């Protein structure tokens, strides 16, 4: 210690230890003594002012360190207490209504995806129906420590807090648990308080539920693009399959899409997007191979999967006619309203043949009407003796014309029912004779009755309805005799009674009949029906034009070139070939009513 510092310390000690002179009477210092004392204090103050800062800090270092440690411990205890209290007071909220709302999906007779109804394209699937490699692909893409972490990522939370405090760009990197909490349980608000609550709920969720439960909830709610909420909707919208049928490559592709779904949803139609997604897909597969989720052989054999085209083509809109009919029937069978069906998460298997439907759409897309008129084409195919509607073409574009011509189209019958003139109808067909404008569906069902030897089968479009893997409805054909066998034979005879002179037609089990309303160049409606024991197919062409009153139409003349009867026959023959060719590949059982029917040669009926 320097001499200056020593002198200062001695002076300070002497001044602080000097006794105080006090007045014996008042116990207060004598005035003269107060003056001396004030003088000494001033001197002492001047002496203290000369004590170096370093000395003063060294002298109080221990006291300050103790105070700092105490303050830090108090802060830690306060934070821990606050965290424990907040954790205890935090409840796991119920999922948002929109995250539990499910759509109803419609498939064709073979299970191919037809379309959906509902406010959200989402269907829940249990984790057991998600292949393990698809689960691992999502984990590899989004949160590789998911099966071992505590539900939160401290590093990601720190980044989010820093971004919120500094006003920086939003930060991601949340765990799968946090993403599930954010997507399904909380609002999308980006704030520090919401992020803190998200972390608390994620921790509590991780402690109270299994990893499989959390992963199942996440896969059923995360957005994949193309309007798909959840893995099941994504599997159908991107690849046209159910989740359980996804391949390793498809699962890795879906996992890659979750990162930026609004961008990657164009994969398959946008080359730039497809190339970028492929790079991420490779990265996910490499991570899966490195972790042992897939074998080296599976990694080597993986090929980038083809995607369904996006946005959908024109046939997608045409399918809504079928969905309309099937949705109404399904709701009736379940005894619920159609809006309840739409958000109920059902899977409705229809009777339709989607491949035949799309082929029919292509077959009739080029048919045009006269100037100032609109040509309508309706096609119906029914399975005789059963009533299953295999084909229902109600119009070219549902967006422009929601009205279904196949089910509701009222067209002039003309001579379409001539073969039934001399027979007596049963109750099921009585109304048909009384109407001057039957629908194509009703006409097709009448001729299907003839093909079934007089057994009428009520047309239906829904085969089975399931929900959550449980079957809630199974169709049973509603059949009854509408024509006795003698009358059915008479109709058959009438159909064969008018051979075309000079025509040479190869023997076949099918029969064709063409008729319509109007004559010559004033044709207004043309029907062409072709049938055998497997199928009754009816093609209808009719036209209309705007009426005198607003929003009304009146029948109009069909175009003369090409001749409407030839057009109807050729269209029916083309669709018939498609339908019967497919039937040979996948034969359907012959209805009981037809078991004993002999094949007859095909005969053309003259055009009337």
Secondary structure by P-SEA (a helix, b strand, c coil): ccaaaaaaaaaaaaaaabbbbbbcccccccaaaaaaaaaaaaaaaaaaaaccaaaaaaaaaaaaaaaaaaaaaaaaaaaaaaaaaaaaacccccccccccbbbbbbbccccccccccccccbbbbccccccaaaaaaaaaaccccccccccccaaaaaaaaaaaaacccccccccaaaaaaaaccccccccaaaaaaaaaaaaaaaacccaaaaaaaaaaccccccccccaaaaaaaccccccccccaaaaaaaaaacccccccccccccaaaaaaaaaaaaaaaaaaaaaccccaaaaaaccccccccccccaaaaaaaaaaaaaaaaaaaaacccaaaaaacbbbbbccccaaaaaaaaaacccccccccbbbbbbbbbbbccccccccccccccccccccccccccccccccccccccccccccccccccccccccaaaaaaaaaaaaaccccccccccccccccccccbbbbbbccccccaaaaaaaaaaaacccccccccccccbbbbbccccccccccbbbbbbbcccbbbbbbbbbccccccccccccccccccccaaaaaaaaaaaaaaaaaaaaaacccccccccccbbbbcbbbbccc
